[in-house]
Amino acid sequence: VQLVESGGGLVQAGGSLRLSCAASGRTFSTYIMGWFRQAPGKERELVAAMSGSGGSTYYAVSVKGRFTISRDNAKNTAYLQMNSLKPEDTAVYYCAADFGVHIRTPPRSYDYWGQGTEVTVSS
């Protein structure tokens, strides 16, 4: 599986960005997609995930109500819509694929990773 993120950039606090993750290599609907982020000096954390069918989702408390994960299985693409961005959302964002059955939060549970896209939120 190959994953390629896009959509990062610089935005002012309160603004919005939409990240995309294009996947190839295996049937997209068979795996869970997660969006992680890693800020300098911090551990990588799961911010949102969605099951293959789209029926189950997970959001970190810090982003709930502001971020929305979605996927288009026909286009082999996952998205992360980020609204009301805050400076503390600044990080490198990664998409990742997990072939497990249930959504899991540890990064080690995910089998494939994109290269990351940088998001910077200015105050």
C-alpha positions as CSV (number, residue, x, y, z in Angstrom):
1,V,0.0,0.0,0.0
2,Q,1.2,3.5,-0.9
3,L,-0.2,6.5,0.8
4,V,0.4,10.1,-0.3
5,E,-0.8,13.1,1.7
6,S,-1.5,16.5,0.4
7,G,-3.2,19.7,1.6
8,G,-1.0,20.9,4.4
9,G,0.2,24.5,4.7
10,L,0.2,27.7,6.7
11,V,-3.1,29.0,8.1
12,Q,-4.2,31.6,10.6
13,A,-5.9,30.5,13.8
14,G,-9.6,30.0,13.2
15,G,-9.0,28.9,9.7
16,S,-9.6,25.7,7.9
17,L,-7.6,23.1,5.9
18,R,-8.5,19.9,4.2
19,L,-5.9,17.1,4.0
20,S,-6.2,14.3,1.5
21,C,-4.6,10.9,1.5
22,A,-4.5,9.0,-1.8
23,A,-4.0,5.3,-1.5
24,S,-3.0,2.6,-3.9
25,G,-1.9,-1.0,-3.8
26,R,-4.8,-2.9,-2.2
27,T,-8.6,-2.7,-2.0
28,F,-9.1,0.6,-0.2
29,S,-12.3,-0.3,1.5
30,T,-10.7,-3.3,3.4
31,Y,-8.6,-1.2,5.7
32,I,-9.0,1.3,8.5
33,M,-7.6,4.8,7.7
34,G,-6.2,6.9,10.4
35,W,-4.8,10.5,10.6
36,F,-2.0,11.0,13.1
37,R,0.0,14.1,13.9
38,Q,3.4,14.7,15.5
39,A,4.5,18.0,16.9
40,P,8.1,18.8,17.6
41,G,9.2,17.0,20.8
42,K,5.9,15.1,21.2
43,E,4.8,11.6,20.5
44,R,2.8,10.8,17.4
45,E,-0.9,10.7,18.3
46,L,-4.0,9.5,16.5
47,V,-6.4,12.4,15.8
48,A,-9.1,10.6,13.8
49,A,-9.8,7.2,12.2
50,M,-12.5,5.6,10.1
51,S,-13.3,2.0,9.4
52,G,-13.2,0.7,5.9
53,S,-17.0,1.0,5.4
54,G,-17.1,4.4,7.0
55,G,-19.4,3.2,9.7
56,S,-17.1,3.7,12.6
57,T,-15.0,6.7,13.5
58,Y,-12.7,7.8,16.3
59,Y,-11.7,11.3,17.3
60,A,-9.2,12.5,19.8
61,V,-10.8,14.7,22.4
62,S,-8.6,17.6,21.4
63,V,-10.1,17.7,17.9
64,K,-13.7,16.5,18.4
65,G,-16.1,18.9,17.0
66,R,-13.5,20.6,14.9
67,F,-12.0,17.9,12.6
68,T,-14.0,15.5,10.4
69,I,-12.6,12.4,8.8
70,S,-14.2,11.0,5.7
71,R,-13.3,8.6,2.9
72,D,-14.3,8.0,-0.7
73,N,-13.7,4.4,-1.4
74,A,-14.4,4.9,-5.1
75,K,-11.6,7.4,-5.3
76,N,-9.3,5.5,-2.9
77,T,-8.9,8.7,-0.9
78,A,-9.3,9.7,2.7
79,Y,-9.8,13.2,4.0
80,L,-9.4,15.2,7.1
81,Q,-11.3,18.4,7.2
82,M,-9.9,20.7,9.9
83,N,-11.9,23.7,11.1
84,S,-11.3,26.2,13.8
85,L,-7.7,25.5,13.8
86,K,-5.6,26.4,16.8
87,P,-1.8,27.0,17.1
88,E,-1.6,23.8,19.1
89,D,-2.8,21.9,16.0
90,T,0.6,22.7,14.4
91,A,2.3,19.4,13.5
92,V,3.2,17.1,10.7
93,Y,0.1,15.1,9.8
94,Y,0.3,11.5,8.6
95,C,-2.3,9.2,7.1
96,A,-1.9,5.5,7.9
97,A,-3.6,2.2,7.1
98,D,-4.5,-0.5,9.5
99,F,-5.7,-3.9,8.3
100,G,-7.1,-4.8,11.7
101,V,-10.8,-5.3,12.4
102,H,-11.4,-2.5,15.0
103,I,-10.0,1.0,15.2
104,R,-6.9,1.1,17.3
105,T,-5.0,4.1,18.6
106,P,-1.4,3.1,18.9
107,P,0.8,4.0,15.9
108,R,2.4,0.6,16.0
109,S,-1.0,-0.9,15.0
110,Y,-0.9,0.8,11.6
111,D,0.8,-1.1,8.8
112,Y,1.5,1.6,6.2
113,W,2.2,5.3,6.4
114,G,2.3,8.3,4.2
115,Q,5.3,10.7,4.1
116,G,3.5,13.4,6.1
117,T,2.3,16.9,5.4
118,E,3.1,19.9,7.5
119,V,0.4,22.0,9.0
120,T,1.3,25.3,10.7
121,V,-1.3,27.4,12.5
122,S,-0.3,31.0,13.3
123,S,-1.7,32.9,16.2
